[in-house]
Amino acid sequence: MTRLSVESLAADTVEPITSAGHAQLGIAVLAGIAVIVLLITQFKLHAFLALTIGSLALGAFAGAPLDKAIVSFTTGLGTTVAGVGVLIALGAILGKLLADSGGADQIVDTILARAGGRAMPWAMVLIASVIGLPLFFEVGIVLLIPVVLMVAKRGNYSLMRIGIPALAGLSVMHGLIPPHPGPLVAIDAVGANLGLTLALGILVAIPTVIIAGPVFSKYAARWVDVPAPDRMIPARASEDLEKRPGFGATIATMLLPVVLMLAKALVDIVVDDPTHMVQRVFDVIGSPLIALLAAVIVGMFTLGRAAGFTKDRLSTTVEKSLAPIAGILLIVGAGGGFKQTLIDSGVGQMILDISKDWSIPALLLAWLIAVAIRLATGSATVATISAAGLVAPLAADMSTAHVSLLVLAIGAGSLFFSHVNDAGFWLVKEYFGLNVGQTLKTWSVMETIISVVAGGLVLLLSLVI
């Protein structure tokens, strides 16, 4: 089974740092999560600090010696950053190249020039999904907002009819498709096969984004009929450029890492011989590190140099791409520390022991845990990391395909009902000029549809594979 990092989660090989019983451990989990939720929602503390304090609180409530809780937390932080930190950085560089070179504008303009009328919501889904592959959700929103507002205004479309499909495309990519941070961390935590998870994620994502995007946008446009706010239309990156990369080259660059990772998964299935030269080659070029690194290097030529960037401009672009992800890396790392504290405290094993007596399927349990943490913290990434740590032991007796589905169930649950404790909620509200009620009826309902549909599809897939 392919792992993103060389370490194992060691849920079965490491002695728990505490001998607390199930009741005390259960209380410790609830108390630790409650500390995190309280610090994020009431005290507005940064998620990195909240997760750090919550991890130590969890260890204390579980009766673990503080020095051992600290070791668990720092070990989990280190191994998580080692596993996914470089991938997040490479994704950020690729996304910045796409935005600054005008490549994103080229994709948008080309598709919009060939779409109109009823096809426009579908075009917006396609644009958001392609652009959303290498971009963090917040960056994708900022990049797509000018397009959404301009299309709605120039074409006299309902803002929701155009905006909801774009948001759905971005959100589905963010929750279900690696190399986004949430799915990568979940893959790392439960030891899933990345290529298979990517393939199954795409299979789940397509019908999910259709239902939550173009289909739901018809109803959202009736419920909330607002014009595009002029004040929120910012300048586009390509307006300051003399030239920009071609459509085909841009699309090929964006899809390169996905194609390489899927090719590796296919070769693993067809060849199924770790000593075979073909499989060994694809194990290398299809690894997420090499796939993303290749896309970044290719992108420097197909995007950066094609836009007329000098070597200095390319260097500046790369440098600027890394600064904004410091917070994300720290949150993901602290989430990994929290996950490791859960595992080392014996909480994961407790979940495994208790769930044996339940009739609830493991995939549904993972979805429900992610939903609960999402509703409480407002963060899809925190929900994904925490849920993955809790249910990681359940993966031990699963097939390779079902471990990948476990990742997708967690990702689907982490998107459930975004509300006032989610930064994305306020981002959408302000950009689209909505009030709180209108944002709940559109954005929040859309997120819930994504979560429920994707979760349902994961359960259906588990019955046939």
Residue pairs with C-beta under 8 A, 6 or more apart in sequence:
1 191
1 192
1 193
1 400
1 403
2 193
2 194
2 195
2 268
3 188
3 191
4 83
4 84
4 87
4 184
4 187
4 188
4 194
4 288
5 79
5 82
5 83
5 84
5 188
7 79
7 82
7 83
8 191
9 189
9 190
9 191
9 343
9 392
10 343
11 343
11 348
11 349
11 392
11 393
11 396
12 349
12 393
12 396
14 343
14 344
16 344
16 345
16 346
16 349
17 59
17 62
17 64
17 65
17 68
17 69
17 72
17 344
17 345
18 25
18 59
18 62
18 63
18 64
18 345
18 346
19 63
20 28
20 62
20 63
20 64
20 345
20 346
22 350
22 353
22 354
24 61
24 62
24 63
25 62
25 345
25 346
25 347
25 350
26 350
27 61
28 58
28 59
28 61
28 62
28 63
28 345
28 347
29 58
29 342
29 347
29 390
31 57
31 58
31 61
32 54
32 55
32 57
32 58
32 61
32 338
32 341
33 54
33 373
33 376
33 386
35 50
35 53
35 54
35 57
35 58
36 50
36 51
36 53
36 54
36 338
36 377
36 382
37 376
37 377
39 45
39 49
39 50
39 53
39 54
40 47
40 50
40 377
40 378
40 379
40 421
41 377
41 378
41 421
45 53
46 327
47 331
47 334
47 377
47 379
47 382
48 327
48 330
48 331
48 333
48 334
51 331
51 334
51 335
51 337
51 338
51 382
52 73
52 334
52 337
54 338
55 69
55 72
55 73
55 334
55 337
55 338
55 341
56 66
56 69
56 70
56 73
58 69
58 338
58 341
58 342
58 345
59 66
59 68
59 69
59 72
59 73
59 341
59 345
60 66
60 69
62 345
62 346
62 347
64 72
64 344
64 345
68 344
69 341
72 337
72 340
72 341
72 343
72 344
72 345
73 337
73 338
73 340
73 341
74 337
75 337
75 340
76 336
76 337
76 338
76 339
76 340
76 341
76 343
77 333
77 334
77 336
77 337
77 340
78 333
79 336
79 340
80 185
80 188
80 332
80 333
80 335
80 336
80 337
80 339
80 340
81 329
81 332
81 333
81 336
83 184
83 185
83 188
83 336
84 181
84 184
84 185
84 188
84 332
85 329
85 332
85 333
86 289
87 179
87 184
87 288
87 289
87 292
88 179
88 181
88 184
88 325
88 328
88 329
88 332
89 322
89 325
89 329
90 179
90 289
90 292
90 293
90 295
90 296
91 134
91 135
91 136
91 179
91 180
91 292
92 136
92 321
92 322
92 324
92 325
93 296
93 299
93 317
93 318
93 321
93 322
94 134
94 253
94 254
94 257
94 292
94 295
94 296
94 299
95 134
95 135
95 136
95 139
95 321
96 317
96 318
96 320
96 321
97 103
97 296
97 299
97 300
97 303
97 304
97 317
97 321
98 104
98 131
98 134
98 135
98 250
98 253
98 254
98 299
98 303
99 135
99 139
99 143
99 237
100 237
100 307
100 317
101 237
101 241
101 244
101 245
101 303
101 304
101 306
101 307
101 309
102 236
102 237
102 238
102 241
102 244
102 245
102 307
103 244
103 245
103 250
103 253
103 254
103 303
103 307
104 131
104 143
104 237
104 250
105 236
105 237
105 238
105 244
106 238
106 244
106 245
106 246
106 247
106 250
107 127
107 130
107 131
107 247
107 250
107 251
108 127
108 131
108 144
108 147
110 247
111 123
111 126
111 127
112 120
112 123
112 127
112 147
112 151
114 123
115 122
115 123
116 155
120 151
120 155
120 157
120 161
120 162
121 161
121 162
121 164
121 165
121 213
121 214
121 217
122 165
122 214
124 148
124 151
124 162
124 163
124 165
124 166
124 169
124 213
125 165
125 166
125 168
125 169
125 209
125 210
125 213
125 214
126 169
127 144
127 147
127 166
127 169
128 140
128 144
128 165
128 166
128 167
128 168
128 169
128 170
128 173
129 169
129 170
129 172
129 173
129 205
129 209
130 251
130 254
130 255
131 140
131 143
131 144
131 170
131 254
132 140
132 169
132 170
132 173
132 174
133 173
133 177
133 254
133 255
133 258
134 179
134 254
134 257
134 295
135 143
135 170
136 174
136 180
136 181
136 325
136 328
137 170
137 171
137 174
137 180
137 424
138 423
138 424
138 427
139 324
140 170
140 173
140 174
141 167
141 170
141 424
141 427
141 428
141 431
144 166
144 170
145 232
145 234
145 431
146 233
146 234
146 235
146 236
147 166
148 159
148 162
148 163
148 166
148 228
149 159
149 228
149 229
149 232
149 233
150 228
150 233
151 157
151 162
152 158
152 159
152 161
152 162
152 163
152 227
152 228
153 227
153 228
153 230
153 233
155 162
158 221
158 225
159 221
159 226
159 227
159 228
159 432
160 217
160 220
160 221
160 223
160 224
160 225
160 226
160 442
161 217
161 218
161 220
161 221
162 217
163 217
163 432
164 212
164 213
164 216
164 217
164 220
164 221
164 442
164 446
165 213
165 214
165 217
166 213
167 213
167 428
167 443
167 446
168 209
168 212
168 213
168 216
168 217
168 446
168 450
169 209
169 213
171 212
171 415
171 446
171 447
171 450
172 205
172 208
172 209
172 212
172 450
172 454
173 180
173 205
174 180
174 182
174 380
174 415
175 182
175 183
175 380
175 384
175 411
175 412
175 414
175 415
175 450
175 451
175 454
176 183
176 201
176 204
176 205
176 208
176 408
176 411
176 412
176 454
177 183
177 198
177 201
177 202
177 205
178 184
178 187
178 194
178 197
178 198
178 201
178 261
178 288
179 257
179 288
179 292
181 328
181 332
181 381
182 380
182 381
182 384
182 385
182 411
182 414
183 197
183 201
183 384
183 407
183 411
184 288
185 332
185 335
185 336
185 381
185 384
185 385
185 388
186 192
186 384
186 385
186 387
186 388
186 407
186 410
186 411
187 194
187 197
187 407
189 336
189 339
189 385
189 388
189 389
189 392
190 388
190 391
190 392
190 395
190 403
190 406
190 407
191 392
191 395
191 403
192 395
192 400
192 403
192 404
192 406
192 407
193 265
193 268
193 400
193 403
193 404
194 261
194 265
194 288
195 261
195 262
195 264
195 265
195 266
195 268
195 286
196 265
196 400
196 401
196 404
197 404
197 407
197 408
198 258
198 261
198 262
198 265
199 262
199 265
200 401
200 404
200 405
200 408
200 461
201 408
201 411
203 457
203 461
204 408
204 412
204 454
204 457
204 458
204 461
205 454
207 453
207 457
208 450
208 453
208 454
208 457
209 450
211 449
211 453
212 446
212 449
212 450
212 453
216 445
216 446
216 449
220 441
220 442
220 445
220 446
223 441
223 442
224 434
224 438
224 441
224 442
226 432
226 433
226 434
226 438
228 433
229 432
229 433
231 433
232 430
232 431
232 432
232 433
238 244
241 307
241 308
242 308
243 306
243 307
243 308
244 306
244 307
245 302
245 303
245 306
245 307
246 306
249 302
249 303
249 306
250 302
250 303
252 302
253 295
253 298
253 299
253 302
253 303
254 295
256 291
256 294
256 295
256 298
257 288
257 291
257 292
257 294
257 295
258 291
260 285
260 286
260 290
260 291
260 294
261 286
261 288
261 291
262 286
263 282
263 285
263 286
264 282
264 283
264 285
264 286
264 287
265 286
267 278
267 279
267 282
267 286
268 279
268 282
268 283
271 278
271 279
272 279
273 279
274 280
274 283
284 290
285 291
285 294
300 314
304 313
304 314
304 317
305 314
309 317
328 381
331 379
331 381
331 382
332 381
332 385
335 381
335 382
335 385
335 386
336 385
338 385
338 386
338 389
339 385
339 386
339 388
339 389
339 392
340 389
342 348
342 386
342 389
342 390
343 389
343 392
343 393
347 389
347 390
348 389
348 390
348 391
348 392
348 393
349 393
351 365
351 390
351 391
351 393
351 394
352 393
352 394
352 396
355 362
355 365
355 394
358 365
360 368
361 459
361 462
362 391
362 394
362 398
362 406
363 402
363 405
363 406
363 409
363 458
363 459
363 462
364 409
364 455
364 459
365 391
365 394
366 387
366 391
366 394
366 406
366 409
366 410
366 413
367 409
367 410
367 412
367 413
367 455
367 458
368 413
369 386
369 387
369 390
369 391
369 410
369 413
370 383
370 384
370 386
370 387
370 409
370 410
370 411
370 412
370 413
370 414
370 416
371 383
371 413
371 414
371 416
371 451
373 382
373 383
373 386
373 387
373 414
374 380
374 383
374 413
374 414
374 415
374 416
374 417
375 416
375 417
375 419
376 421
377 383
377 421
378 418
378 419
378 420
378 421
378 422
378 423
378 425
379 422
380 414
380 415
381 414
383 410
383 413
383 414
384 410
384 411
384 414
387 410
387 413
387 414
388 407
388 410
391 406
391 410
394 406
395 403
395 406
398 406
401 465
402 462
402 465
405 458
405 461
405 462
405 465
408 454
408 458
409 455
409 458
409 459
411 454
412 450
412 451
412 454
412 455
412 458
413 451
413 455
414 451
415 447
415 450
415 451
415 454
416 447
416 448
416 451
416 452
417 444
417 447
417 448
417 451
418 424
418 425
418 443
418 444
418 447
419 425
419 440
419 444
420 426
420 436
424 443
425 439
425 443
425 444
428 434
428 439
428 443
429 435
429 436
429 438
429 439
429 443
432 439
434 442
434 443
